[in-house]
């Protein structure tokens, strides 16, 4: 039993996993890992593969709290959070509004920019129009407005004569996608755990991969993590400041993670750009938040205990 479990508020925890988003498989793995760690910590745990009858299942089960291990739309965008509010079941991570805002990349960027967090210029466009003609001068990134885990991301290189056909496969929100200025440089991530910024990880995708895509995130050997990232102290401090600032500006709760690009390429200007804030970070064997927690001396059972004991309503 962990030290946190000695004074815990909850006994029976339902772990919500799976769901029906594009990130279902990752969520199943996150949920299984979290359920195992919560059981190790001494909780009574029920795992629920969340379907569209999740409200009825939870109403019958009556757990003390829900550990939300869902990823992607419906589990991370305020929808499941709204259901849990209606059921008066305390839940982990961010609430309805923060979840919805962070999941919508365009709205999240407007809020972050308003408090001084640097973001890349973008435009929200009709997908067919973006596939017909460049919405921004190349290089740029075309991506869904509301998906995670790099699902559907397309990088259009400098000098491209026309947009690639793969843009037509990007998942839609209201018929539209985001086109964003490409930021060269290093891929960095920083978390918030227990109200404080963590150390910073640099993610180096396998040479066979174009960028930190879905495979790089979740396939064994898909990427190499450098922890702590080798950064100038002032750059590291700015990234940690922006991470906590973005977390607070969006109204996030519990654990979150912010992803950045840092352009220290030859001829680059040392630009730091926040790409997005993830309110439901992955909790798999290759995930970043468990690695950042371990670096800070927090075991995986202690991490999930910390998260579940923060569960609440009206977040």
N, C-alpha and C positions, 0 to 999 in steps of 0.2 A: 504494500500500500504506500502511496506517495504521501509526502508531507502535506500537500494541498488537500488530500482526501480526508484528513483528520477532522477538518472543520467544514465539510462540504454542505451545500444547501440542498443538493439533489441526490436521490438514490437510484431512481430508474430513468435511464436515458435512452431515448429512441434516436438511432442514427439514420438520418435520411440520406439515401445514396441512389445512384442510377439515374432515375428520371427518364426524360425522353428528348433531351437536347442533343446537339452534335457532340457533346463532351460526356456522353453517358458512360463509356468504357472507363474513362479516367475517374469519373465520380464513383463508380463501383469499386475501383482500387483504393481511392481515398477513404471511402466509407468502411471498407473492410479493415484497412490499417487502423483507422480511428477507433472502430469498435473493439478490435483486439487490445489496443492500448488502454481504452477506458475500462475494459474488463480487468486488465492487469492492475489498474488503479483502484479496483474494488467496487466499481459500479455494477448494477444490474443493467444489462444492455440488450436492447432489441433492435435488430437491423431491419430496416424497411426499404425495399426497392420501390421508390415512390412512383406510383402510377397516377392516373387521373382520379382515382378513388382515394387519394391520400388523406383527404379530410375525414372520410368515413372510417378509415383504418385507424387514424390517430384518435378520433373521438371514442372508438371502442377500446383502444389500448390504454388511454389515459396515462401516459408517461409523465414524470415530473418535469422533464425538459427535453428539447429536441436539439441534437447536434446536427447542424446543417452541413452535410458533406456533398451537396449537389453543386454542380458546376454548369455554367452556361445559362441560357435563357430558361425562364420559368423557375429555376432554382436559385438564381443569382441576381435577378432583375427586379425583385420586389414582389413577385407573384406568390411564391411559397411563403414569404414573410407575411403577406396579407392574410393568407389562410391561417397561419399560426396565430396571428393577432386575433382573428375572429374566434378561434378555438381557445384563446387565452392560455396558450402553451408557451412558456418561456423558450426562447431559441437563441442560438449562438450567432456570432458575427453581426453584420450591419442590419439596420432596420429597413422598412419599406422604402422610404424616400432615398436614403443613402445608396441602397442597393440599385434602385432604378436609375439614379443619376450616374453612378459610377459605371453601370453597364452600358449606358448610352454614351458612346465615345465623344460625340459632338458636344453634348450638354456638359459632360464632365470636364472637357477641355476649356469651355467657356468659364466655368466656375474656378478651375485651377488657375487659369490665366489671370482672373480677376484678383487673386491673392498673391500674384507674383511667381507662380510656378511656371517655368518656361515650357511651352508646347510648340509643336510644329504647325505651320500654316496648313489649312485644309479647306476643302469644299465638299458639301453634301450634294450629290448629283444623282440623276436617274441612271440606273445601271446600263441600260441600252445606249444612252448617250455617251457614257464613259467608255463603252466598248467600241463605239464608232469613231470617236476622236479624243485626243488627249485633253483631259480636264485641267491638267497642270503641265508645265514643261517637264519632260523627263530629266532626271530620274524622280520617280514618285512611287508611292505605295497605294494600292487600292485594297480596301478591306471592308468587311461588314461593319455596320454601325454598332451592332449589339451582339457580338459573339466573343468568346474568349479562347485561350489556348492557341492563338494564331490560326484559328479555323478560317479558311477562305482568303488568306492574305496573299496578294499578288504584288511582286516587286517589278516595276517597269524600269529597265535600265536606261542610262543616258544614251541618247542617240537613237532610241527606238523610233522607227518610222511611223508606227501605228500601235494602238493598244493591242495586247495579246487577247486571243479568244477566251482565255481562262477567266477573264473579267466577267464573262457572262455566267460563270458558275458561282460567283460570290453570293452567299446568302443575303437576302434582302430584308430591310425593314421599311415598310411603307413604299416599296418599289425602289428604294434608294440605297446607295453605298457611300462610303467616305473615300475621298482621294486626298492624300496627305503628302507634303514634301518629304522626300527621302532624306534621312539624316545618316551620314556616313559615321564610321567609328566603332566603338566598343559597346557591347550589350551588357548593361549593368542592372542589378535589381537590389532593392533595399526594402526591408519589412518594417512593420510596426507590431510590436508584441508588448502587451501590458502598458500601453501608452508611451512607449519609447521607441525610437528608431534603432534598428539593428545594425550590425556590420553590413558591408556591401559585398555582393558576389559578382564577379565577372563571369559571363557565360560565353564559352568558346564553342560554337557548333562544330560537329565533325566536318572534316574537309569536304566530304561528299555532299554536304547540305548547303543551301544558298544562304540561309539565315536561321535564327532560333525559331524554327517552325514546330508544328505539332510533333513530328518525329524527334526533333532535337530535344523537346521538352520531356518526352515520355518513353522513348525507346532506349534500352540499355546501350551505352556507348554513343548516344545521339549528341551528347555535348560533354564538355569538360568544365568543371566549376573551379574558379580560383577564389578562395576565401581565406583571408580578406583580399579583396581586389587591390592590385598594386596601383594606387592612385596618389597624386599629390594631396597632401593633407587638406588644402583648401577646397579641392574638388570633392573629396570625400565628405567634408563637412557640409558643403552646399547640397549635395545629394541627400544626405541625411535630413537636413533642414527642410528641403522640398518634399521629401517623403512624408514627414510628420505634418507639414503644412497642408498637403493635398488630402491626407487622411482626415484632418480636422475640418477642412473647408467643405468636403463632401458629406461630413457628418458620419463617417465610418465609426464602427465600434469593434472591439475585440481585435482580431488579427487581420491585417491587410498587407498587401505588397504592391510597391510601385516599380514599374519598369522604365528604364532610361536608356538613352543613347548618349555617348560622350565622344565628340569628334576630336580626337587627337591625331588624326591622319596628317601626313605631310601636306602642308598648305592649309590645314584646317584651322579654325579659329578657337578651338577649345570649347565649342558649344556643348551645353548640357540641355537635353530635352527630355521631358517626361512623356512617355508614350501612353500610359494608362495606369489606373489603380485597380487592382484586383481585390474585391471584397471577400472572395471565397478561394483563397490560394489552395493549390493542390497539396495533398497530404500523402502522396505516394512515395515509393522508395527512391525516386529520382527527384522529388519535389524540393523546392528551395526553402520554404519556411521551416520545415523540420531541420534542415541543414543549418540554417541561421540560428535556430533555437539551440541546437546542440553546440554550436560554436560559442554561444553565450552560457553554456553549462546547464541547459535545460533539457532533460530527457524527454523522449517522445510521450511517455505516459504523463509526465508533469505538464507538458505543453497542452495536451488535449484536456487535462484536468483544469488547467488555467482557463482554457477557452470555454468549457462547459460551465464552470462556476461563474462565468460572466454572463451566462444566458439570462435574458430578461424580456419584458414586453415594453411597448411604447418607446422603442429605441429611436 
